[in-house]
């Protein structure tokens, strides 16, 4: 339980110093001056560990609570430990520590700790010195860290007794006696949390309180101090900080920002005061390349704080090696360790460490110097941070306000200590956020393009190709970083698609071009804009980012296709994108009264519980984030009181307020330790019974996360088809399985159906060489001005003679042009692919020879273009025909992905011909002419009505290896919230794929905004926008997932259904959402309060198999497989029933739509191709039947204005197709038949009644956008 139950602020408190007897013995018999005395060995004088109340009281408070059993292990003295008689009990009496009385937390080493409390040695002095505080960090073998704060103060020794500084000076004034000497003591507080500032403030208050007291009184006060800290909980992640009073200061315990973020309770800008921005980058490089690093300072406190700041700068990367920010004199040999480490030493030891240590990076915090010790073999070189990332970082740091005094210049002088504290904390909090954002942006700018070289399916990173795409000057840095443990862990997180701080910032700063890359993965080439930028600034080798507009809902036009990122782009420039300020609430913890008896602790927890309950009752339900923190804390308080069911109830409330802080392990432990009587009580409460069931089932379902990372390597054995598919996907060349199958056929022409390693290597190398050569294409300005900014040159021919002159034929995704040669290279247009009328491969006589010639005829030119391509002619013929066919299909089907697929096909053809170098290479390449073959074999004529109505198509499965069925679609209109980024104000299209995946598109550009986040592992069944900030998603796992549309994350869920959630609808009153209704397959309907997420009413239908609902005039229309029921929403009274009328047909209701203004209900049956219309005024009459021609089966329906759009699976030219029928409600006839999918239509949704969006099955997996009306 120790690892599960959240610790209080304090784990253990110790008093460390030299025993009085040893000081007295040192002083006796010596005439030396005090400054010449040798240092004493510090010892642990007293140990203060919980529990801090008597054994009987402990039993009383923990009656029925098994949580404190076995939490501590005994502290027993060993021979080398301090003598037993020098350790005092909690009551100050000297005695041997009974193992039952003195116990310490695991992993706290009491042998080494005294040295770290006095890292410079314990010296008796003739003068009192100022109190001193420094910080410690301990790391166990598992990498878990514990933190210590040490306060040193001086006791005067007079007549063989000691007293604190203040008392000693007062007595000397009264008696005239002069203290013999001053002996340093230290109070060390050890915590599981890095609350450096808070614990420093606490110890500062303690030192003030200790001044008037003598030896034994000191220990009693330290015990009370430790007991108080032990009772202070650590706040849960989020916007709530805890406050408590410790005379004379208010202590603030800050929370971490989110569960994955670190606690930050120190001044993050300290390194920026000690080092120039360039030096900070050097240190970051040393850390990222995992060097052996030693910090030096004359200030022990600064060593830990600066080192810890650099650890926080790495977030979300983590230092995984030895971390000892303070080394005492006795520990200096640690720097001889052969592995990577980060340590800290006093500047007094600089010469010794630099002389004895080898290959060390030596960083002097006091003067800002960075050097290295002697090098064993070759020169120790630390590479520079990538130039563009460094430039951006330096600009951002220069824009930070690092000095608080400058903030105070215009403010009045404060006369209140609390006001000064509050003002300083607010300034520091804002600065910390700015520093965090600056450092995170640096990490993102360094590693942003790693994702472009990952294969998620096979968990492969192509490090070689990644390095090739880095600028020459940046490659030494990346070569070192890619070998580190830190980067390996970073890769695991990327491959696991972890949504951490890195991923969130990367996503929020992603350009439109980056988003389109998710939809159109094509080979890397320089855009014309980047090429022009490279010419302007060849030294920097960077370019502006392009934002490519895809069609929007107002004006949909077919684009020529987006481009792939290259490495030569400029990472975010200019001064920082500031992190939005987040409101923080503080909660004051009640006072703890002493002496610490059971009644006092009980009173403290009762007050704590009551204060939290009052806060919960007064907080509006809209503030769910704060409510969740109060529930969490109240659950902890109930747990400490032994009220386990109350704790479970509060933790259960987290599911509806903020699921991210739900303590799964803690709840499971509570359930496992519940007494039988309380378990029976829990089972009688439905919400607790469901909670217990889910938590225990989740434990059984825990799957081992596959976290291996493989570096791409060329195969060494022959490959069958399946292995070849895997290898090609790993290489990053192509992901689509069908395309890889065609590539396999091409490379195995005329031989056994397997590919040898040599053929694969030749193909791979040719592909990569061609890609590299394309990066070096450098068009003159006279040519660039004729091309669009987002065009890329994908292929150049050899220099050939043409009817337009001598030059090289260039291919982009839009056109062919001639790059003329001579004194002034120029641009001569050949043809845009959309204008080509005919392409032929022929021969032209020249003397006695017949020269192979490519002939291209265009629509608007009389003259025909001829090019004497000779040996290249057959390949170019295939290439042009494929691009021409792909362009035609893209235009006919309004699907720009066809252009990208055609482009990939022609580049694969080129690589196949280059790799095979045989007489069969052209025939082999023709296997990849997919679109040209489709055009010739099956002329794909798009019906005129379809062509006129269809506006655009998008592919949510573009980043997957194969198409995925679209289960649900939801369009949400845009809105502008001042607290949001501008792109969050755009309308969105939500698309549910299989296994709980959701892809979100920006509906103004049709680019992917959020790629594939998961809602469980089951099929998603329905989606609805309940209010502007919430999208509810129902699942077959019986859960309703609630998405926060601002953060685009799921932090709430509703678990009250016991079967598949089938539908969710929202009731609006005066245009405002008031209630939500959800249904499940077992016939249960739940009415929800949208604000509080509480259940208003529950109704169980008399029949099961409830599939959908509609709301009209305070009536709920419920469709089951056997009938349609109409019930009132207030009392769920049955008011109407439409019976299944096809008694002779083994079918069931599929769905229905209401036309209340016509008093009509339209419905369909599963497996049927007919619509049935009932008149609600006369249900006894036979419904009107509307037959849908060439329809195999109706699959879905949606009402748009006065029309019913019906999705189906149908037939066209003998092939299965997804058809949409647009049926007029007035005429009861089909207005349009639309054929836009190659598989059944699975989902329909409306976009403001102006457009209709349809999603298809897994054979195609695309979304079509249709003009409504």
C-alpha positions, 0 to 999 in steps of 0.5 A, spaced: 500 500 500 505 504 501 506 505 493 499 506 492 496 511 498 498 518 496 504 521 501 503 527 505 508 533 505 513 529 509 515 522 509 520 523 515 524 529 519 531 528 522 535 532 527 542 531 524 548 534 528 554 532 533 552 529 540 554 534 545 559 529 548 563 529 542 563 536 542 565 537 549 570 531 548 573 535 542 574 542 546 577 539 552 584 538 552 586 542 546 588 549 546 587 550 538 583 555 536 576 553 534 578 555 526 583 550 526 579 544 529 578 538 525 571 537 522 566 532 526 562 527 523 555 528 523 550 523 526 542 523 526 540 525 533 533 524 532 528 521 527 521 523 527 516 519 523 509 518 523 505 516 526 505 522 531 500 519 536 500 514 541 499 507 539 492 506 542 490 512 538 492 509 532 488 503 533 482 508 534 483 512 528 484 506 524 479 501 526 476 498 520 482 501 516 487 496 513 491 502 509 496 503 514 498 496 516 505 494 513 507 501 511 513 502 514 519 498 515 523 498 522 529 502 523 535 498 526 542 500 528 547 496 525 555 496 527 557 502 522 551 506 524 551 512 529 551 509 536 544 507 539 544 512 545 545 518 541 538 517 538 533 520 541 525 518 541 520 522 539 519 524 547 526 526 547 528 521 552 535 517 550 533 510 549 535 504 544 530 505 538 525 499 539 524 497 532 516 497 534 517 505 535 522 507 530 521 506 523 523 509 517 520 509 510 524 505 505 529 507 501 531 512 506 539 511 507 540 514 514 548 512 514 549 517 508 544 522 509 548 526 515 554 527 510 549 530 505 546 535 511 553 538 512 556 537 505 562 541 507 563 538 513 561 540 520 565 545 524 565 548 531 565 555 530 567 561 535 561 565 532 554 564 530 553 564 522 546 565 519 541 560 518 542 556 511 538 552 507 540 547 501 536 541 497 537 534 496 535 529 491 535 522 492 534 516 487 533 509 488 534 503 483 528 504 480 529 511 478 524 514 483 526 520 486 525 523 493 527 530 495 530 533 502 530 540 504 535 541 509 536 547 514 542 549 518 542 553 524 547 554 530 546 552 537 551 556 542 555 551 547 556 554 554 557 550 561 556 544 557 549 545 554 547 547 548 541 552 546 539 555 540 542 562 537 537 567 540 537 564 547 544 563 547 545 570 546 540 573 551 543 568 556 550 571 555 547 578 556 543 577 562 549 573 565 555 576 562 558 569 560 560 569 553 558 562 549 564 557 548 563 556 541 557 555 536 555 548 534 551 547 527 545 543 527 540 541 521 533 539 520 532 535 514 525 534 511 524 528 506 518 528 502 516 524 496 515 531 492 519 536 490 516 542 494 523 546 494 520 553 496 514 550 500 518 546 504 524 552 505 518 556 507 516 551 512 523 550 515 524 558 515 518 558 520 521 553 524 527 556 525 524 562 527 520 558 532 526 554 535 530 560 537 528 561 544 528 554 546 533 549 549 535 542 547 529 538 549 524 543 547 527 544 540 526 536 539 518 537 541 517 543 537 520 539 531 516 533 532 510 538 532 512 541 526 513 534 522 507 532 525 503 538 521 507 537 515 505 529 515 498 531 515 498 536 509 496 532 503 499 533 496 494 536 491 492 533 485 494 535 478 490 541 476 488 548 477 487 547 485 493 549 490 493 548 497 494 553 502 496 552 510 498 557 515 505 556 519 507 562 523 508 567 520 508 565 513 502 562 508 505 556 505 502 554 498 503 547 496 502 548 488 499 542 484 502 539 477 499 542 471 496 535 469 498 528 471 503 527 466 507 534 468 512 535 473 511 539 480 514 545 479 516 549 486 522 553 484 524 559 480 525 556 473 529 562 471 535 561 475 539 558 470 537 564 465 540 568 470 547 564 471 548 563 464 547 566 457 542 563 452 548 560 448 551 557 454 544 554 456 544 551 449 550 548 450 548 545 457 542 542 454 546 539 449 551 536 454 544 533 457 541 531 451 547 527 449 548 524 456 555 526 457 558 526 464 556 532 467 559 536 474 556 542 476 560 547 481 558 552 485 560 555 492 552 555 494 550 548 496 542 550 495 544 553 488 547 546 485 540 542 486 536 548 484 540 549 477 540 542 476 533 540 477 531 546 473 535 543 467 531 536 469 525 540 468 527 543 462 527 537 458 520 535 460 517 531 457 524 527 456 527 524 462 534 524 464 535 516 466 542 516 469 545 518 476 543 524 478 546 527 485 546 534 485 550 535 491 556 531 493 559 531 500 567 531 501 567 524 502 563 522 496 568 526 491 570 519 488 563 518 485 565 522 479 570 517 477 564 513 475 564 510 468 557 511 466 553 518 464 551 522 470 549 529 473 553 531 479 554 537 483 560 539 487 563 545 491 567 550 487 573 548 492 573 541 489 574 544 482 581 543 481 581 536 484 575 534 480 578 537 473 585 533 475 582 527 477 576 526 472 576 524 465 572 526 460 567 530 464 563 537 462 565 542 468 560 547 469 561 553 474 554 556 476 558 562 479 561 565 473 558 561 468 564 558 465 563 551 461 569 547 460 572 539 460 577 535 464 582 531 461 580 527 455 583 520 454 583 519 447 580 524 442 578 531 443 571 532 447 567 535 442 560 537 444 556 539 438 551 545 437 544 545 438 540 545 431 541 552 428 534 554 427 532 551 434 537 555 437 536 561 434 528 561 436 530 559 443 535 565 444 530 570 441 525 567 446 529 568 452 531 575 450 524 577 450 523 574 457 522 579 463 527 575 468 528 581 474 522 582 479 525 589 481 523 591 474 516 589 475 516 593 482 518 599 479 511 602 477 508 599 483 507 602 490 511 600 496 508 594 500 507 594 507 504 587 508 508 581 508 503 577 505 502 582 499 509 582 498 509 574 498 502 574 493 505 579 488 512 575 488 508 568 487 504 571 481 510 574 478 514 567 479 508 563 476 507 567 470 515 567 469 515 559 470 510 558 465 514 562 460 520 559 461 516 552 461 513 554 454 520 556 451 524 550 453 518 546 451 518 549 444 526 548 444 525 540 445 519 540 439 523 544 434 529 539 435 525 533 435 519 535 431 520 531 424 522 525 428 515 523 427 516 523 419 521 517 420 517 513 424 512 507 422 507 506 427 505 499 425 511 495 426 514 500 431 520 502 426 525 508 426 529 510 420 535 513 423 539 513 417 534 517 413 532 522 419 539 524 419 540 525 411 534 530 412 538 534 417 542 540 415 549 538 415 551 543 421 546 539 425 548 532 423 553 531 429 548 533 434 543 528 432 548 523 431 550 523 438 543 524 441 540 518 437 544 513 441 542 515 448 537 512 452 533 518 453 532 519 445 530 511 445 524 513 451 522 519 447 521 514 441 517 509 445 512 515 447 512 517 440 510 510 437 505 509 443 502 516 440 502 518 447 499 525 448 504 529 452 506 536 453 511 535 446 505 532 442 500 537 444 505 543 443 507 539 436 499 539 434 497 546 436 503 549 432 502 544 426 502 548 420 496 547 415 501 543 410 503 539 416 496 537 417 495 535 410 501 531 410 497 526 414 492 526 409 497 525 403 503 521 404 507 522 398 515 522 397 519 528 400 521 533 395 522 541 395 516 545 394 517 551 389 517 556 395 522 552 399 527 552 393 526 559 392 527 561 399 533 556 399 536 561 393 535 567 397 538 564 404 543 558 402 546 559 409 540 558 413 537 552 408 530 554 411 524 556 408 517 559 410 512 554 411 506 554 406 499 554 409 495 550 403 488 551 403 483 545 402 476 546 399 471 549 405 464 548 405 463 555 402 467 554 396 469 547 394 474 546 389 479 541 387 486 542 389 492 540 386 494 536 392 499 538 398 506 537 399 510 533 403 515 537 408 522 537 407 527 538 413 529 545 410 523 549 413 524 554 418 521 552 425 517 557 429 520 564 428 519 570 432 518 571 439 514 566 443 508 564 443 506 565 450 502 560 454 495 562 456 495 564 463 490 559 467 486 561 473 489 558 479 484 557 485 487 556 492 484 552 498 486 553 505 487 547 509 484 548 516 488 549 522 491 543 526 491 544 534 496 541 538 498 537 543 497 532 537 492 527 540 487 522 537 481 528 538 485 533 535 487 529 529 479 527 528 477 534 529 482 536 523 480 531 518 472 533 520 474 540 519 477 538 512 471 534 510 466 539 512 470 545 508 471 541 502 463 539 502 462 546 503 466 548 497 463 543 493 456 545 495 457 552 493 461 551 486 457 551 480 457 544 476 460 548 470 466 548 474 467 541 473 475 541 473 475 544 480 469 540 483 474 534 481 479 536 485 475 537 491 472 530 490 479 527 490 481 531 496 475 529 500 476 522 498 483 522 501 480 525 507 475 520 508 480 514 507 484 517 512 478 517 517 477 510 515 470 511 511 472 507 505 465 507 502 465 515 502 472 515 499 469 510 494 463 515 492 467 521 492 472 517 487 466 515 483 464 522 482 471 523 478 468 520 472 463 525 471 468 531 473 475 529 471 477 522 469 484 524 468 486 524 476 482 518 478 486 514 482 485 507 479 490 503 483 488 506 490 481 505 488 483 497 487 486 497 493 480 500 497 476 495 494 481 489 496 481 491 503 473 492 504 471 488 510 465 484 508 460 488 511 462 494 507 463 490 501 455 488 501 453 495 502 457 497 496 454 492 492 447 495 494 449 501 491 448 501 484 453 506 482 459 503 487 457 496 484 459 498 477 465 502 479 468 496 483 466 492 477 470 496 472 476 497 476 477 490 478 475 488 470 480 493 468 485 489 472 484 483 469 484 486 462 491 490 463 495 488 457 502 489 456 504 495 452 509 493 446 514 498 447 520 496 443 523 500 438 526 497 432 531 501 427 530 500 420 535 495 417 535 492 410 533 485 409 538 479 409 533 473 407 528 472 401 521 475 402 515 472 401 509 477 400 507 478 407 514 479 409 515 484 403 509 488 405 512 489 412 519 491 410 516 496 405 512 499 410 518 499 415 522 503 410 517 509 409 516 508 402 509 506 402 504 504 407 498 502 402 497 494 402 494 494 395 500 498 392 505 494 395 502 488 392 502 491 386 510 493 387 511 486 389 508 483 382 512 488 379 519 486 382 517 479 381 516 479 374 518 473 370 521 469 377 518 466 383 514 470 387 519 472 392 524 477 392 531 476 394 535 481 399 539 484 393 533 486 389 530 489 395 537 493 396 537 496 389 530 498 389 531 501 396 537 505 394 535 507 387 528 510 391 533 514 396 538 516 391 532 519 387 529 522 393 536 525 395 537 528 388 530 531 387 532 535 394 538 538 390 534 540 384 535 548 383 531 551 378 533 558 376 528 564 378 525 565 371 522 558 371 520 558 379 516 564 377 511 560 372 510 555 378 505 555 384 508 555 390 506 548 393 509 544 386 514 540 387 519 537 381 518 529 382 522 527 376 527 530 371 529 527 364 536 527 361 537 532 356 533 531 350 531 534 343 524 536 343 519 540 338 520 546 343 527 546 343 533 542 347 532 541 355 530 536 360 522 534 361 520 536 368 514 533 372 510 536 378 504 534 381 500 539 376 504 539 369 510 537 365 514 543 362 521 543 359 527 546 362 531 549 356 538 549 356 543 554 353 546 560 356 539 562 359 535 556 362 528 558 361 521 555 362 517 552 356 510 549 358 508 542 355 502 540 358 497 541 365 495 534 366 488 536 366 489 539 359 492 532 356 488 529 350 492 524 348 499 520 349 503 516 344 509 512 344 512 512 337 518 513 333 521 518 328 526 517 323 533 520 323 537 518 317 537 510 318 535 510 325 528 510 328 528 514 335 523 512 340 519 519 341 514 521 346 508 525 343 503 529 347 497 532 344 493 537 349 486 540 348 488 548 347 494 547 342 494 545 335 501 543 335 503 536 338 509 536 343 514 531 341 520 529 345 526 524 342 527 521 349 530 514 346 531 509 352 527 513 357 521 514 352 517 507 354 518 509 362 515 516 360 510 514 356 507 510 362 509 516 367 505 521 363 499 516 362 498 514 369 498 522 371 493 523 366 489 518 368 490 519 376 488 527 374 482 525 371 479 520 376 481 526 381 477 531 377 471 526 376 471 523 383 473 530 387 478 526 390 485 529 390 488 523 393 488 520 387 493 525 384 498 523 390 496 515 389 498 516 381 504 520 383 506 515 388 505 510 382 510 513 377 515 514 382 515 507 384 515 505 376 521 509 376 525 506 382 523 499 379 526 500 372 532 503 375 533 497 380 531 492 375 535 494 369 533 489 365 529 488 358 523 486 363 523 492 367 518 496 363 513 491 363 514 490 370 513 498 371 507 497 367 504 493 373 504 499 377 500 503 372 493 502 376 489 508 374 491 508 367 489 500 367 482 502 371 481 507 365 482 502 360 479 496 363 473 499 366 471 506 364 469 509 370 464 514 368 461 518 373 453 520 373 452 527 371 447 528 377 453 525 382 458 529 379 454 536 380 452 534 387 459 531 389 463 537 392 469 533 395 472 527 398 477 526 404 480 520 407 480 519 414 484 512 413 490 516 409 495 515 415 493 507 416 495 501 412 488 499 410 482 503 409 477 503 415 469 503 415 466 509 418 461 508 423 459 515 425 460 522 423 458 528 426 459 536 424 460 541 429 459 548 427 465 553 429 464 558 434 469 564 437 471 563 444 477 569 446 480 563 450 481 559 444 486 559 438 483 561 432 483 554 429 479 552 434 474 556 432 473 553 425 467 548 424 469 540 425 468 534 422 468 528 427 469 521 424 469 514 428 473 509 425 473 502 428 476 500 435 474 506 438 478 511 434 476 518 432 479 522 427 477 530 427 478 534 421 478 542 420 471 543 416 474 549 413 480 546 410 478 539 410 485 538 413 486 533 419 486 537 426 487 531 431 489 524 428 486 518 431 485 519 439 481 513 442 475 512 446 476 505 449 477 499 444 469 497 442 465 500 436 463 507 437 455 508 435 453 515 436 456 522 437 452 528 438 455 536 440 451 537 447 454 544 448 459 548 445 465 545 449 462 538 449 461 532 444 458 526 447 460 519 444 456 512 445 460 506 445 458 498 445 462 498 451 456 501 454 460 508 456 458 515 454 465 518 453 465 526 453 470 530 449 472 537 451 472 540 445 477 546 447 483 541 450 480 535 445 481 530 450 476 525 454 476 527 461 469 525 463 465 519 462 458 516 464 457 509 466 450 508 468 448 504 462 449 496 462 449 495 455 451 498 448 449 505 448 445 506 441 443 513 441 444 520 444 439 526 443 439 533 446 433 537 448 433 544 447 429 550 450 430 557 448 435 555 444 439 552 450 441 545 451 437 543 457 437 535 458 440 529 454 437 523 453 441 516 452 439 509 450 442 503 450 440 496 447 437 493 453 431 498 452 434 503 458 433 511 457 437 515 461 435 523 462 441 527 464 442 534 467 448 536 462 451 541 467 452 536 473 452 530 469 447 527 474 441 522 472 435 526 472 430 520 470 431 513 468 426 509 464 426 501 462 422 500 455 417 494 455 422 491 450 429 491 448 433 492 442 432 499 442 436 502 436 435 510 436 431 515 438 428 522 436 425 528 440 419 532 438 414 536 442 416 533 449 415 526 446 421 521 445 420 516 439 424 510 440 425 505 435 426 498 437 427 492 432 420 490 433 416 497 434 416 504 434 414 507 441 412 514 443 413 516 450 412 522 454 419 525 456 416 527 463 414 521 466 416 516 460 408 514 459 407 510 453 403 514 448 403 511 441 406 504 438 407 503 431 407 495 430 412 491 425 407 490 419 411 485 415 409 479 419 411 474 413 418 477 413 424 476 417 426 483 418 426 488 423 426 496 424 432 499 422 431 506 423 426 512 422 425 519 421 420 524 423 416 529 418 412 532 424 409 538 420 406 532 415 404 528 421 409 522 418 414 517 420 418 514 415 422 508 417 426 502 413 427 495 415 433 491 415 435 487 409 430 491 405 430 496 399 423 500 401 421 506 405 415 505 409 411 512 411 406 512 416 401 517 417 401 518 425 394 520 425 391 514 422 396 508 424 391 503 423 392 504 415 397 501 411 403 505 410 405 507 404 411 504 400 417 507 396 421 502 392 428 504 391 431 502 384 437 498 384 438 498 392 440 492 395 439 494 402 438 501 406 443 502 411 442 509 414 437 515 413 438 522 415 433 528 414 435 534 411 430 540 410 424 537 406 428 531 403 430 524 406 437 522 404 438 514 404 444 511 405 445 504 402 449 498 398 447 498 391 449 495 384 452 499 378 455 496 372 454 489 376 459 492 381 457 493 389 457 500 390 455 505 396 449 509 393 445 515 396 438 516 394 435 523 395 427 522 396 422 528 396 418 528 402 412 532 399 412 527 392 414 521 395 419 520 390 427 519 389 429 526 386 437 524 386 441 517 385 448 519 387 454 514 386 460 516 390 462 510 394 466 504 392 462 500 398 456 501 402 454 508 405 455 506 413 454 513 416 450 520 414 450 527 417 448 534 415 452 540 415 448 546 417 443 543 412 447 546 406 451 540 405 451 532 407 457 528 409 457 520 407 462 515 410 463 508 407 465 501 409 472 498 410 473 497 402 473 504 401 473 508 408 472 515 405 468 521 406 464 524 401 461 531 401 455 533 397 451 539 396 444 539 399 438 541 396 
